[in-house]
Structures are given as C-alpha cells and as structure tokens.
C-alpha cells in the first residue's frame, strides 16, 4: 500500500481515522495498523473506502496495490 498517498486522500476527503474506523466497523487501532503497514486492508474494506472517497479504478490501484520498496529492502534482497 502507498501510505503517503492513502493519507493524502484521507486529507483530501476530510476523513479521520476514527470516522473511517466506524465506517469499516473496526477499532481505530486496527485502522491505524492497516494505514501504517502492520496489517493489510481486506477487499471489502478497500471497497468501502473506494465508495466513501469516490475513488476511480486507477486511484484504487495506486493507493492499495502499489508496492513501496524501501532502499533497505532493496539492499537486503540484493536487488
């Protein structure tokens, strides 16, 4: 997930973690863990966010299905 882009869309849509958690039926701590990459959003959660923020297919892919590779990961894997 592209965390920076997710947070940018959250701001753009005047959303906050507490309200998003309520819309997803999750504790705020679970949403925080997903946003910060500790766990992943499920398909139904992505669909709820997509509808909530009126995301296009492209925006959805850019936010949820774009792999961010850190320099550390690249070095450790020898890429």
WORACOR-V283114 format. One record per backbone hydrogen bond with DSSP energy under -1.0 kcal/mol. CO is the residue of the C=O (numbers start at 0). NH is the residue of the N-H. E is the energy in kcal/mol with one decimal. If there is no record, write none. Layout:
co->{CO & CO}
nh->{NH & NH}
e->{E & E}
This chain:
co->{0 & 1 & 2 & 3 & 4 & 5 & 6 & 7 & 8 & 9 & 10 & 15 & 16 & 17 & 18 & 19 & 20 & 26 & 27 & 28 & 29 & 30 & 31 & 32 & 32 & 33 & 41 & 42 & 43 & 44 & 45 & 46 & 47 & 48 & 49 & 55 & 56 & 57 & 58 & 59 & 60 & 62 & 69 & 70 & 71 & 72 & 73 & 74}
nh->{2 & 5 & 6 & 7 & 8 & 9 & 10 & 11 & 12 & 14 & 13 & 19 & 20 & 21 & 22 & 23 & 25 & 30 & 31 & 32 & 33 & 34 & 35 & 37 & 38 & 36 & 45 & 46 & 47 & 48 & 49 & 50 & 51 & 52 & 54 & 59 & 60 & 61 & 62 & 63 & 64 & 1 & 73 & 74 & 75 & 76 & 78 & 77}
e->{-1.2 & -2.5 & -2.6 & -2.0 & -2.4 & -2.1 & -2.1 & -2.7 & -1.9 & -3.0 & -2.1 & -2.6 & -2.9 & -1.9 & -2.2 & -2.0 & -2.6 & -1.6 & -2.5 & -2.0 & -1.8 & -2.8 & -2.2 & -2.5 & -1.3 & -1.4 & -2.4 & -2.3 & -1.9 & -2.4 & -2.8 & -2.2 & -2.6 & -2.6 & -2.4 & -2.3 & -2.4 & -2.7 & -2.3 & -2.7 & -2.1 & -3.2 & -2.0 & -2.4 & -2.6 & -1.9 & -2.1 & -1.1}
